[in-house]
């Protein structure tokens, strides 16, 4: 199935082979993964909110990851689009949906050029959904830190990946504002005492409300998010648009970290919002006269095209 997920931000499979009873897959070599990129001192400072050249391209990568996740979630629909565009499809069932189920920073590769790619589909599940039927998937997600909260009566679904991606975006936003030390602080605040007898520490982003028994975003994580705008330090020239970008981003992350899965946005919505935030951030840096010139040039080009076609 990974071969059929052709996207610039999904790792490309080179070859598979068996050695004895072991099945092996060869992927292109990557420089590191997002977990190490956000925490290893040698990468610190490469992406910061007052560094336009790095930060713009870095958020482009997160937009790409969101688009790639949408492709995973809507495999069949994406294949149908390819057929509509006459560029060929991989004979994928048009009703096919997918879930990664182990989305985490360690499973996002970072190449030398800074490009990010989703990898490790070992726990992923794909299934065909009949019209009018539930899109729930019978599977238990893996890594506890980034796994979404789930009631026993709730079946895993595509919104589970959205929670995981929300946790990732919070780490990325933290790194963008505060660097490696900020990510280390976030790692610390989410570690709390567990209410489960057999578990010493709870390392996830969610907890159970002791009064209601309902899942909530950990108050420690919530407070940490609240602190980020106050700790933002940027040049005065870009302060206003950077604050706007950060506040809109954190609002999106909060929606992604809604304890109830049906309250979370889809991957398509996350992609759309991230792209809109980035575009507004970049547009705010374009002088009005320059924007007018660009618009005029585009209009002239379109007029020439219409005249030629006519």
N, C-alpha and C positions, 0 to 999 in steps of 0.2 A: 504493500500500500504506500510506503514512503516514496517509492519510485513514481507513483502517480501524483504526489503532492509537489508538483513543479512550481516553485516560488523562490524568488531571490533571497528570502529570509528563512528558508527551510533547508537544512543541510542536505547535500546531494550525495546519494549513495553511489560509490564507484564500482564496487564489486562485492559479491558474496562467495564464500567458499567454505568447505567443511574440512576439518583436520581431525581424523578419527571420529569421535562422537561429538566434537565441538563445532558448532556453527559460528562462522565469523563474518563480520561485515566491515568493509573498508570504506572510510569516509575521508574527505580531504583534511589535511592537517590544519589545525587552528592554533592561534597564538596563545589563547587562554579562554576562560569562560567568564561570564558576567560576575559570578561570585568572587573570583579572584581579582577581577578588574576593579571591583568596588572596594576591595579590602587590602590588596597588596600595595605596600608603600610605593613601589616603583611606578604604579599607574596613577598615583594621587596627583591631582591638580591638572590632569590632562583635559578634564571636562569641568567647567565651572560656569556659573551663571553670568560672570562678567567677561567671559571669553567667547565672543560671537562665533569665530571661525570653528571652534570645537563644539560648543553647545548646540548650535543649529544642526550640525551633522549628526550629533549624538541623539537628539530628539527625532531626527529623521529615521534613525535605526529603531527607536521604540515604535514609531508609526509603522515601520515595515514589519515589526514583530506582531503588532495588532492586526495588520492586514493578513499576515501569514496564518495567524490563529483563526481568523475568520474563514480562511480557506479550509483549514482542518475541520472546522465546525460545519462547513457547508460544502463538503466535497462534491456531492452530486450536482448541486446548483452551479458550482464553478465549472464543472465539466460540461454542463449544458450550455453555459455561456460560450465556452470554447467552440462548441458545435455551431452555435448561432453565428459566431464570427468566422466560421469556415476555416479555423486554424487547427482543427483536429482535436479529438479527445482520446482518452485512454480507455474507452468503453467502460466508464464508471457508471454504476447504477445512479440514476438521477435523484433518487430519494435517499442517497447515502449521506449520513452525518457522522462526525467523528468527535472524539474527545482525547486530549493529550493525557490528562490525568496525572502527570508528574511535572508540571511546569514549575520551574524554579531557576534561580540564577545560575546554578551549576549546569543546567541543561540549555543554556543559551550560550553558544560559542561566540567568541570575539576574535576576528581575524586581525592580521597585522594592520590592515587599512581601516580598522575600526568597525567593519561590518559585522552585524549580529545575526546569528542563525539559530533557529529552534532545532534541537537535536534530541536524541534518546526517546524514541517512540515505543519503547519496550512495554510500557503499561497502557498504551493507547488502545482505544476500542472504536471500531467503526461498525455501523449497522444501518440497514435500510429501514426507513420509517414509512409505513403506509399512510395514506391521506386520512387525516382525522384521528390517527392513533397517537399515543404518547411518545415523546422523544426521549424519555428517560432511558438510561443505560444501566444494566445490571453489572455494576463493578464497583469495587472499593478503591478509591484513590490512595496513592502511596505516601510520599514524604510528609511527615506530620507538621513540620514548620509551616509549609505553604499550602497545606490541604485546607479546603473549605469546611466550615462547621456543617454537621449533618445530623438531623434527627434520625432515629432508627426507622421511622416510617417514610423517610424521604429517600427516593432513589437518586443516585448520582446522575448528573446531566451536564450539558455544555456550560452552564453557569458556574460549575465548579472550577473550570479553568479561569473564569473571569476573576474569581476571588484570588487565585494564585497569581494572576497577572497584576492584580491590584497591589498585592504585597510587593511584587517585583518593582512596580512603578514607584511605590513609596520609598523603597531602598534607592532607586535611581534618583528620585527627587531630592532625597536626603544627601546623596553624594554630590549632586549638582549645587546644592546650597552650602553644605558644610564639609564636603570632602570625606576622606576615609574615617576620620574621627567621628563624624556624625553617624556613619553606618555602624561603627562599633558601638556607639551609644544606643542606637536602635536595637541592635542585637541584644544588648543588656536589658533594656526596659521590657522587652517582650518575654523575658524569662521570669516566670512567676511560680509560686508554690502551687502544686496541683491539688485539686480537691479529690482526685482519685486515689484510693488507698495504695494501689500498686505502682503509682507513678510519683517520682520524687519532684521533678520540675516539669513545668509546662512550657514548651518552647514555641508554641503556635501564636498566631496573631489574634486568636479569639479565645473567649472564656464563657463560662455559664454564669448568668446572673444569680447570685446566691439567694435572692428573694423570689424570683420568678422561675428559675430553672431554665430560662430561655438563653439561647446563644447571643452574645454581644461581642462587639469589637473590644478588645482589652482596653480598659480605661488608661492604662499606661501608654499604649500605642496611640490612643485618641489624643491624650495630652501632648505626646511627642509631635503629632501632626500639627496641633494648634501652635506649637512653639516655632515651627519652621519659618513662617512669614516674619516673625519678630527677629529672627537671627539672620535674615537676608542682608547681605552686604554687597552692594554693587555701585558702579559709578552713577553719579547723579543723572547723567545723560540718558541712561537706559533704565533708571529705577522704576518709573511708573509702569512701563510696559512689562518689565520683568515681574513686578509685584502682581500685575493683572494675570500674566501667564501662570505664575505659581498658584495663585488663589483659584483660578479655574481648574488647574491640574489637580489640586488637592480636593476640590469639590467632586471631580470625576472619580478620584481614587476612593472617596468616601462612598460613592454609589456602588463602586465595584466591591467594596468591603461591607456591603449590607449582609447581615447574618441570614436573612431569608433569600434563598437563591432566586426566586421570581422577582425580587426587587432590584436585582443587578442588571446592568445593561448588557446587550449582546456584544459580541466581538466586533461586529460591523459598526455598532454605535460608538464603541471605544475608539475604533480606527477613525471614524468620522470626526469625533470630538477632538482627538489628539491632533489631527491634521488641521482642523479649524483653529485650534489654539496656536499651533506653530505658525500658520499663515498670518494670523492676526499679529503675532509677535514680530514677525519679519516685516510685515506691511507697515507697522508703526515706525520702522526705522527708515522708510523711504520718504524723502522730502516731497511735499505736495507738488512742486514744479516737476520733479523727476517722475512722479507717478502720472502726472498729466501728460508728460512727454511720452511715457511708455504706452499710455492709453491711446494717444493720438497715433503713434506708430502702429499699434495693433489695429486700430480702425482703418488706417490707410492700407495696411496689408490685406485686411478683409475686403475692402472696397475693390482693390486690384484683383483679388481672387474672384469676387462676384462678377466683375466686368469680364474677366477672362472666361469664366464658366458660361456667362451669358452669350 
